[in-house]
Amino acid sequence: MRHIIVVGGGAAGMMAAVGAARAGAAVTLLEQNEKTGKKVFITGKGRCNLTNTCGQEEFFEHIISNPKFLYSAFFNMDNRGIMDFFEKAGCRLKEERGGRVFPVSDHSSDVIAALNRQMEKEGVKVWLHTRVKKVLTRGMADLWQEEGPGAGKKYVTGVELSDGTRLKADAVIIATGGKSYAATGSTGDGYLFAENAGHTVKELKPALVPFTVKESWCMEMQGLSLKNVSVQLKCNKKKIYEGFGEMLFTHFGVSGPLILSASSYYVKKCYGAQADLTIDLKPALTAEQLDKRLLRAFDENKNRQFKNVLDGLLPSKMIPVIIRLSGISPEKRVNEITRQERNDLSGCIRRLTMTVTGTRGFQEAIVTQGGVHVKEIDPSTMESRLMDGLYFAGEVLDLDAVTGGFNLQIAWSTGYLAGEDAAKKRE
Ligand SMILES: Cc1cc2nc3c(=O)[nH]c(=O)nc-3n(C[C@H](O)[C@H](O)[C@H](O)COP(=O)(O)OP(=O)(O)OC[C@H]3O[C@@H](n4cnc5c(N)ncnc54)[C@H](O)[C@@H]3O)c2cc1C
């Protein structure tokens, strides 16, 4: 019987452990925390958006980095497969807006409990408080002649723990996660293991992360949350993102679901550069409709000052900012406002533009963009092309997606495939 060690008891690691055990291997999962699934616990604001019901084509459209690499893993264990897995494991699921899937209970702890139960059922040994320090390897040259098959290639022999204990294994699956929210245990160790094994790690960048913004008027609106707005992000005059939904002003810039999604495209395409973020505060109205709406508000308040007539149109925190940006004197009586001034005001409402100067750091990032270079990993197995018996799964790989359950699906699919293959591989 093959012995598989899984490093990391997060989403990918637990799924890899179940996959390997079901395929007949003896599995030990090593987790440095006091419990498994610490990051899964905080997903989906504690409710765990564990996958998405969208069709295959749409699924891959939501993957930001290396969607094609995921084909085999996804088809081996797709979103339907994962929903079936959790339902059978006693975690009932429900679908919400945008195909997002959550446990019926709205508790991420039920997702973790289901995984823990499955691991126990399949006989996986889980070692908590166990930190892996090193992946142990040997050269094939020890076995074969230098010019023989596999010459120069290395293979895995086990792992060394932080207390110096060495554990032997036929295969090791690295499922140590990314670098974001390090307090959950994802401290980036897997990248070092990969580099020590000769792998390339593509630049690590925080993604699904709030933006920092240059304009100070933006910070004046901190705490203000906007629903049903559309945003457009342009870098070097090129549109890189367009979306509709919710956003939030903060003390450093902007955040909220719409901004997090925009950030992943920004990080992918123009990380470090300045970009223009334009908000349309009234996307449901045509230009004519908005003009009529303004005229009505002005007509109803003919003799009032401009600063006192925007109440029904904009949130109160935003009014002083829009008034300033419009260039119209706040004291001006509305019946004196010219057509040109009204057009300028409409422009501010339709195209409220701010300068993105960058992103917040890993501590506030939902995922890490970059990671172990997928060209060095076999997509049909998740095994390293450089080292026999070494597998990678989950966020440690250069894979990431927008919000909606796609990042966890990446972890489940790659984890399960790695586990199955590591267990089945012939000696
Ligand atoms: C706030 C937040 C909300 C999120 N919400 C969602 C959501 O709703 N839906 C979604 O799809 N995605 C969500 N994500 C992203 C998702 O959680 C991750 O993409 C996913 O957990 C990655 O799984 P993983 O197994 O690769 O890594 P992780 O879940 O991070 O697990 C890695 C594990 O490895 C362990 N480890 C690391 N190094 C070592 C070592 N040397 N020795 C032993 N153990 C080690 C860590 O302690 C950790 O338990 C969210 C992320 C955050 C931060």
PDBQT file of the ligand as one rigid body, heavy atoms in Angstrom, charges set to zero:
ROOT
HETATM    1  C1  LIG A 501     -11.763  36.088   3.896  1.00  0.00    +0.000 C 
HETATM    2  C2  LIG A 501     -11.790  35.052   2.788  1.00  0.00    +0.000 A 
HETATM    3  C3  LIG A 501     -12.991  34.652   2.260  1.00  0.00    +0.000 A 
HETATM    4  C4  LIG A 501     -13.017  33.724   1.215  1.00  0.00    +0.000 A 
HETATM    5  N1  LIG A 501     -14.222  33.311   0.742  1.00  0.00    +0.000 NA
HETATM    6  C5  LIG A 501     -14.278  32.410  -0.268  1.00  0.00    +0.000 A 
HETATM    7  C6  LIG A 501     -15.521  31.912  -0.723  1.00  0.00    +0.000 A 
HETATM    8  O1  LIG A 501     -16.587  32.192  -0.156  1.00  0.00    +0.000 OA
HETATM    9  N2  LIG A 501     -15.509  31.058  -1.783  1.00  0.00    +0.000 N 
HETATM   10  C7  LIG A 501     -14.349  30.659  -2.401  1.00  0.00    +0.000 A 
HETATM   11  O2  LIG A 501     -14.408  29.916  -3.362  1.00  0.00    +0.000 OA
HETATM   12  N3  LIG A 501     -13.148  31.053  -1.930  1.00  0.00    +0.000 NA
HETATM   13  C8  LIG A 501     -13.075  31.912  -0.878  1.00  0.00    +0.000 A 
HETATM   14  N4  LIG A 501     -11.871  32.303  -0.390  1.00  0.00    +0.000 N 
HETATM   15  C9  LIG A 501     -10.627  31.728  -0.992  1.00  0.00    +0.000 C 
HETATM   16  C10 LIG A 501     -10.415  30.311  -0.458  1.00  0.00    +0.000 C 
HETATM   17  O3  LIG A 501     -10.569  30.300   0.935  1.00  0.00    +0.000 OA
HETATM   18  C11 LIG A 501      -9.018  29.785  -0.802  1.00  0.00    +0.000 C 
HETATM   19  O4  LIG A 501      -8.781  29.960  -2.168  1.00  0.00    +0.000 OA
HETATM   20  C12 LIG A 501      -8.864  28.315  -0.402  1.00  0.00    +0.000 C 
HETATM   21  O5  LIG A 501      -9.056  28.160   0.971  1.00  0.00    +0.000 OA
HETATM   22  C13 LIG A 501      -7.501  27.757  -0.806  1.00  0.00    +0.000 C 
HETATM   23  O6  LIG A 501      -7.408  26.453  -0.327  1.00  0.00    +0.000 OA
HETATM   24  P1  LIG A 501      -6.001  25.767  -0.051  1.00  0.00    +0.000 P 
HETATM   25  O7  LIG A 501      -6.289  24.442   0.549  1.00  0.00    +0.000 OA
HETATM   26  O8  LIG A 501      -5.156  25.847  -1.229  1.00  0.00    +0.000 OA
HETATM   27  O9  LIG A 501      -5.325  26.686   1.073  1.00  0.00    +0.000 OA
HETATM   28  P2  LIG A 501      -5.763  26.949   2.588  1.00  0.00    +0.000 P 
HETATM   29  O10 LIG A 501      -7.230  26.769   2.731  1.00  0.00    +0.000 OA
HETATM   30  O11 LIG A 501      -5.180  28.262   2.929  1.00  0.00    +0.000 OA
HETATM   31  O12 LIG A 501      -5.058  25.791   3.415  1.00  0.00    +0.000 OA
HETATM   32  C14 LIG A 501      -3.661  25.702   3.548  1.00  0.00    +0.000 C 
HETATM   33  C15 LIG A 501      -3.356  24.949   4.839  1.00  0.00    +0.000 C 
HETATM   34  O13 LIG A 501      -1.974  24.562   4.853  1.00  0.00    +0.000 OA
HETATM   35  C16 LIG A 501      -1.487  24.701   6.178  1.00  0.00    +0.000 C 
HETATM   36  N5  LIG A 501      -0.029  24.845   6.117  1.00  0.00    +0.000 N 
HETATM   37  C17 LIG A 501       0.684  25.827   5.486  1.00  0.00    +0.000 A 
HETATM   38  N6  LIG A 501       1.996  25.609   5.605  1.00  0.00    +0.000 NA
HETATM   39  C18 LIG A 501       2.140  24.462   6.333  1.00  0.00    +0.000 A 
HETATM   40  C19 LIG A 501       3.265  23.715   6.784  1.00  0.00    +0.000 A 
HETATM   41  N7  LIG A 501       4.509  24.101   6.526  1.00  0.00    +0.000 N 
HETATM   42  N8  LIG A 501       3.044  22.583   7.507  1.00  0.00    +0.000 NA
HETATM   43  C20 LIG A 501       1.777  22.172   7.778  1.00  0.00    +0.000 A 
HETATM   44  N9  LIG A 501       0.676  22.837   7.389  1.00  0.00    +0.000 NA
HETATM   45  C21 LIG A 501       0.847  23.965   6.652  1.00  0.00    +0.000 A 
HETATM   46  C22 LIG A 501      -2.186  25.957   6.683  1.00  0.00    +0.000 C 
HETATM   47  O14 LIG A 501      -2.169  26.035   8.090  1.00  0.00    +0.000 OA
HETATM   48  C23 LIG A 501      -3.579  25.800   6.084  1.00  0.00    +0.000 C 
HETATM   49  O15 LIG A 501      -4.448  25.132   6.958  1.00  0.00    +0.000 OA
HETATM   50  C24 LIG A 501     -11.808  33.195   0.680  1.00  0.00    +0.000 A 
HETATM   51  C25 LIG A 501     -10.594  33.589   1.242  1.00  0.00    +0.000 A 
HETATM   52  C26 LIG A 501     -10.573  34.511   2.290  1.00  0.00    +0.000 A 
HETATM   53  C27 LIG A 501      -9.251  34.913   2.885  1.00  0.00    +0.000 C 
ENDROOT
TORSDOF 0
